[in-house]
Amino acid sequence: MATLRRSAMRRVGRLWLAATLCSAAPAAGDGFMAPRLRPVGQSKPMVVSPRQEAVLATDGQTVQVVLRTHFRAGPKELAWVVPVPAKPLRVEKCQAGIFSDLDRATAPRFYWLDSASGIGHFGCGCAAMAPSGRAPIAGAVTVEASGTAGIFQYVVLSARRADELTRWLNDNKYFVPIGSERIFKRYVEAGWHWLAMRVRPEQADKGTLAPHPIVYTYRDTRLVYPLVISRLSADLTNEIVLYVVARQRYACANWSNATIDRAKVRRDAATPSGTNYERLFEDLCRSRRWRVFVTEASMLVRVFGEVANRGLLDGVKDPDLARALGSQQTLTRLRAVMTPQAMDRDVDLLPAPSWGRVSNTFEVSAAAAPRPALATAWPLAAFAVLSAGVGLTGRSGWARRAGGVCVILSCAAFVLM
């Protein structure tokens, strides 16, 4: 009997070793099996209301800006007033998908290592009720240019006094919000121009709430995004996404700059991105009193393309600017979430070439995700069956045969795991 028990124990030991080796070794006989990256998700908008989105491209002398606005209810309810550091040279329609393309190319994407409604309005300006009609020259306000850009008709204004500008806009049915004059004053005193737009009469009855973006160009060595004026039409929480196209990476000169700590990004199936990225982002903004821009990407990419080599902004063509930038174009994505109170300054942008590139790809460890209870229960159950089988193999008759079956089943379970 003792001899049979020792023989059975040796057989069980060999089976246990085989099961252990099979479960530990990868099922590959021709080389190393590297971990695979499985997609988790992509960062989504931080707030429900439409984002403020702008592209600012510069070669140090010329600036090209792309903006998009949203209607509250319909085209008849829009008047759009945007301050510009210098006189816009031309205002044109821009392709509708530009911001979607940019978002797909630069938004944070998350992977884990597998070892096996158009409600709102654009914040960079004033939105109000505005019937159509050509605007006349009045007092200290001068209409320097006018024209059409897609569904919009526009005028380029200059003003010597903020109160005169406010009166002109109200007289011409732009109906700017109360308190506008105080904010207008800082731009008027700095010599800025104004781009005032409204929907063309023949387009006013169409039901679109998110029209095409517009693009304009001006000459200036500075790069600035007018944010203070956004307070006139801001929501309780506002999201700003700026894309800067230049020869090198750009950063904010008068705002705090930050990046998300990659080591803290974890999987979270309950969020839109499948990670805790949104919470980390909002916590960072809150800790800086909502006065911080997060650099989410900074990469070399052909933004201004050619016929034989398409780029992201093929519909945005300033030939002189495209030639000046050449093929070495750096695209920087800056994003912020802030309250209206935090919008107390415009965004001054300066080159930061020594800061290096920022990847928008995050590798999230699969170990960060909670392990399902079933995955933990399987090995324990297999071990219990194996232990019972070992005990039964030392007996005789049907018990010994049942023990052998238990050992075989448990070893097979280990192999499958």
LUMMI-927518 format. One record per residue (C-alpha): residue in one letter; x, y, z. Coordinates in steps of 0.02 Angstrom, whole numbers, padded with zeros to 5 digits, always signed. Layout:
% LUMMI-927518
AXYZ ...
//
This chain:
% LUMMI-927518
M+00000+00000+00000 A+00141+00120+00044 T+00225+00082-00123 L+00065+00122-00216 R+00044+00284-00120 R+00224+00338-00161 S+00198+00294-00344 A+00038+00395-00349 M+00122+00544-00266 R+00264+00539-00396 R+00137+00538-00538 V+00043+00684-00459 G+00207+00778-00437 R+00251+00758-00620 L+00077+00814-00671 W+00087+00965-00555 L+00256+01015-00629 A+00188+00997-00805 A+00035+01101-00763 T+00142+01236-00683 L+00260+01246-00832 C+00117+01249-00957 S+00025+01387-00865 A+00182+01493-00843 A+00256+01480-01019 P+00185+01582-01164 A+00109+01485-01306 A+00246+01530-01429 G+00377+01413-01496 D+00470+01528-01615 G+00528+01676-01512 F+00490+01805-01377 M+00307+01852-01352 A+00303+02041-01324 P+00158+02130-01236 R+00024+02200-01350 L-00058+02371-01338 R-00247+02364-01333 P-00344+02527-01357 V-00440+02591-01206 G-00511+02755-01271 Q-00478+02936-01316 S-00494+03094-01214 K-00664+03176-01238 P-00724+03356-01210 M-00716+03409-01028 V-00878+03510-01026 V-01051+03487-01104 S-01057+03656-01190 P-00962+03681-01354 R-00778+03709-01337 Q-00685+03866-01386 E-00572+03803-01524 A-00443+03901-01621 V-00294+03869-01733 L-00154+03999-01728 A-00019+03977-01860 T+00132+04093-01864 D+00303+04113-01941 G+00347+04259-01827 Q+00281+04391-01948 T+00112+04329-02009 V-00027+04252-01905 Q-00169+04148-01975 V-00316+04109-01860 V-00457+03984-01880 L-00611+04003-01769 R-00777+03914-01754 T-00936+03972-01670 H-01099+03887-01618 F-01276+03954-01616 R-01391+03949-01466 A-01547+03910-01568 G-01524+03960-01749 P-01430+04072-01872 K-01546+04220-01844 E-01482+04234-01666 L-01299+04263-01702 A-01190+04416-01703 W-01007+04376-01682 V-00879+04508-01630 V-00695+04458-01618 P-00549+04573-01569 V-00395+04557-01681 P-00221+04628-01637 A-00199+04699-01813 K-00310+04731-01963 P-00369+04567-02042 L-00304+04556-02220 R-00436+04433-02279 V-00579+04335-02205 E-00627+04169-02285 K-00730+04013-02262 C-00637+03863-02192 Q-00671+03678-02217 A-00796+03610-02092 G-00696+03460-02031 I-00536+03548-01980 F-00562+03537-01792 S-00620+03357-01800 D-00462+03312-01896 L-00353+03404-01772 D-00440+03323-01624 R-00415+03149-01697 A-00231+03185-01726 T-00188+03264-01557 A-00315+03212-01423 P-00240+03098-01289 R-00260+02914-01331 F-00249+02775-01204 Y-00189+02596-01221 W-00162+02461-01092 L-00023+02333-01094 D-00093+02160-01126 S+00034+02028-01078 A-00088+01910-01145 S-01286+03458-01427 G-01237+03610-01517 I-01301+03726-01381 G-01195+03874-01332 H-01085+04000-01418 F-00904+04033-01455 G-00817+04121-01311 C-00694+04225-01410 G-00818+04361-01447 C-00993+04425-01410 A-01147+04330-01470 A-01315+04418-01476 M-01472+04445-01582 A-01424+04521-01749 P-01534+04548-01900 S-01445+04560-02065 G-01400+04722-02155 R-01247+04824-02208 A-01169+04923-02065 P-01134+05108-02094 I-00988+05213-02033 A-01026+05306-01873 G-00927+05430-01769 A-00764+05365-01697 V-00792+05192-01772 T-00730+05158-01949 V-00779+05014-02062 E-00613+04973-02145 A-00669+04823-02247 S-00821+04714-02280 G-00863+04557-02374 T-00930+04379-02362 A-00853+04217-02299 G-00963+04066-02331 I-01130+04094-02242 F-01062+04248-02152 Q-01054+04430-02201 Y-00925+04530-02105 V-00856+04703-02072 V-00683+04750-02008 L-00692+04892-01882 S-00571+05009-01796 A-00621+05118-01649 R-00543+05261-01552 R-00657+05246-01400 A-00740+05099-01314 D-00903+05191-01283 E-00915+05235-01468 L-00885+05054-01516 T-01021+04997-01396 R-01141+05126-01466 W-01100+05076-01646 L-01131+04891-01611 N-01296+04926-01523 D-01353+05048-01658 N-01318+04915-01789 K-01421+04785-01695 Y-01278+04684-01619 F-01348+04714-01445 V-01189+04679-01347 P-01207+04624-01164 I-01204+04745-01019 G-01025+04770-00961 S-00951+04754-01135 E-00884+04932-01137 R-00766+04897-00992 I-00692+04747-01082 F-00690+04834-01251 K-00585+04973-01175 R-00430+04865-01149 Y-00430+04814-01333 V-00471+04987-01400 E-00331+05066-01298 A-00210+04934-01365 G-00257+04979-01544 W-00341+04815-01589 H-00462+04795-01735 W-00632+04710-01732 L-00706+04576-01843 A-00896+04583-01834 M-00994+04446-01921 R-01175+04396-01949 V-01263+04266-02056 R-01305+04319-02234 P-01492+04350-02261 E-01511+04209-02387 Q-01435+04087-02261 A-01531+04144-02107 D-01673+04018-02122 K-01563+03864-02132 G-01565+03752-01979 T-01380+03725-01946 L-01318+03759-01769 A-01133+03730-01802 P-01080+03821-01961 H-00911+03809-02044 P-00760+03892-01963 I-00689+04055-02029 V-00506+04095-02059 Y-00419+04264-02063 T-00241+04326-02077 Y-00151+04477-02004 R+00028+04540-01989 D+00102+04538-01815 T+00255+04470-01725 R+00153+04427-01570 L+00044+04276-01546 V-00104+04306-01431 Y-00274+04228-01404 P-00405+04356-01344 L-00482+04272-01192 V-00543+04418-01084 I-00684+04456-01204 S-00746+04278-01179 R-00810+04328-01007 L-00956+04416-01092 S-01027+04251-01153 A-00946+04122-01039 D-01030+03973-00957 L-01002+03917-00778 T-00864+03802-00840 N-00774+03832-01003 E-00656+03728-01107 I-00526+03808-01221 V-00424+03710-01347 L-00286+03801-01441 Y-00185+03727-01585 V-00023+03821-01622 V+00066+03788-01787 A+00245+03855-01795 R+00426+03803-01820 Q+00440+03750-01638 R+00337+03708-01484 Y+00240+03851-01405 A+00187+03881-01224 C+00091+04012-01126 A+00194+04160-01069 N+00072+04232-00941 W-00020+04074-00888 S+00038+03921-00794 N+00093+03776-00904 A+00079+03592-00858 T+00068+03414-00923 I-00027+03267-00850 D+00078+03148-00744 R+00079+02989-00848 A+00116+02879-00698 K-00052+02926-00621 V-00161+02878-00770 R-00262+02723-00728 R-00402+02626-00810 D-00579+02676-00764 A-00717+02596-00866 A-00847+02720-00799 T-00772+02871-00891 P-00786+02922-01075 S-00601+02890-01107 G-00594+02728-01008 T-00467+02806-00889 N-00456+02931-00746 Y-00379+03061-00864 E-00527+03180-00854 R-00521+03182-00664 L-00333+03211-00662 F-00356+03353-00787 E-00493+03440-00687 D-00400+03415-00522 L-00246+03496-00598 C-00346+03645-00662 R-00432+03666-00494 S-00266+03659-00400 R-00201+03803-00509 R-00360+03904-00481 W-00416+03869-00660 R-00270+03971-00729 V-00168+03837-00817 F-00151+03769-00994 V-00108+03585-01011 T+00004+03537-01157 E-00075+03378-01224 A+00030+03358-01381 S+00178+03437-01468 M+00233+03347-01625 L+00315+03369-01793 V+00181+03354-01926 R+00145+03426-02098 V-00002+03538-02058 F+00000+03644-02215 G+00001+03516-02354 E+00032+03516-02540 V-00060+03433-02683 A+00057+03283-02680 N+00076+03280-02491 R-00084+03320-02400 G-00083+03402-02230 L-00209+03426-02091 L-00253+03604-02141 D-00261+03589-02330 G-00412+03704-02331 V-00315+03839-02239 K-00191+03908-02362 D-00088+04064-02340 P+00048+04032-02472 D+00175+04150-02392 L+00149+04074-02220 A+00157+03895-02286 R+00321+03932-02377 A+00395+04016-02224 L+00354+03868-02112 G+00416+03741-02238 S+00408+03556-02199 Q+00466+03574-02018 Q+00300+03616-01940 T+00267+03587-01755 L+00087+03567-01695 T+00057+03606-01511 R-00109+03568-01426 L-00150+03670-01270 R-00309+03639-01170 A-00386+03721-01017 V-00544+03712-00912 M-00586+03873-00821 T-00718+03980-00740 P-00769+04153-00804 Q-00677+04231-00657 A-00514+04153-00717 M-00529+04238-00887 D-00441+04394-00826 R-00304+04401-00958 D-00275+04359-01140 V-00164+04211-01183 D+00010+04267-01235 L+00102+04128-01326 L+00290+04115-01347 P+00409+03986-01425 A+00474+03853-01305 P+00589+03745-01414 S+00693+03682-01267 W+00541+03602-01185 G+00541+03457-01307 R+00399+03357-01382 V+00245+03291-01294 S+00164+03127-01349 N-00024+03109-01345 T-00012+02920-01321 F-00027+02847-01146 E+00012+02667-01099 V-00095+02614-00952 S-00047+02457-00856 A-00181+02323-00859 A-00139+02289-00677 A-00220+02455-00635 A-00391+02385-00675 P-00482+02287-00539 R-00468+02100-00569 P-00636+02011-00589 A-00681+01897-00445 L-00706+01751-00566 A-00527+01765-00627 T-00466+01745-00449 A-00585+01602-00407 W-00532+01488-00551 P-00354+01450-00488 L-00418+01421-00312 A-00550+01298-00374 A-00423+01204-00481 F-00304+01190-00335 A-00443+01123-00223 V-00488+00990-00353 L-00305+00941-00368 S-00286+00924-00180 A-00441+00816-00169 G-00378+00707-00311 V-00210+00681-00226 G-00300+00620-00070 L-00410+00499-00167 T-00268+00420-00269 G-00199+00341-00112 R-00357+00239-00092 S-00422+00089-00189 G-00566+00050-00303 W-00681+00187-00365 A-00602+00318-00250 R-00432+00295-00334 R-00511+00311-00507 A-00606+00469-00453 G-00444+00542-00385 G-00358+00514-00551 V-00499+00602-00642 C-00486+00751-00521 V-00298+00764-00549 I-00318+00760-00738 L-00456+00891-00737 S-00360+01009-00623 C-00203+00994-00729 A-00306+01032-00884 A-00378+01185-00796 F-00204+01248-00754 V-00149+01226-00934 L-00300+01327-00996 M-00265+01466-00870 
//
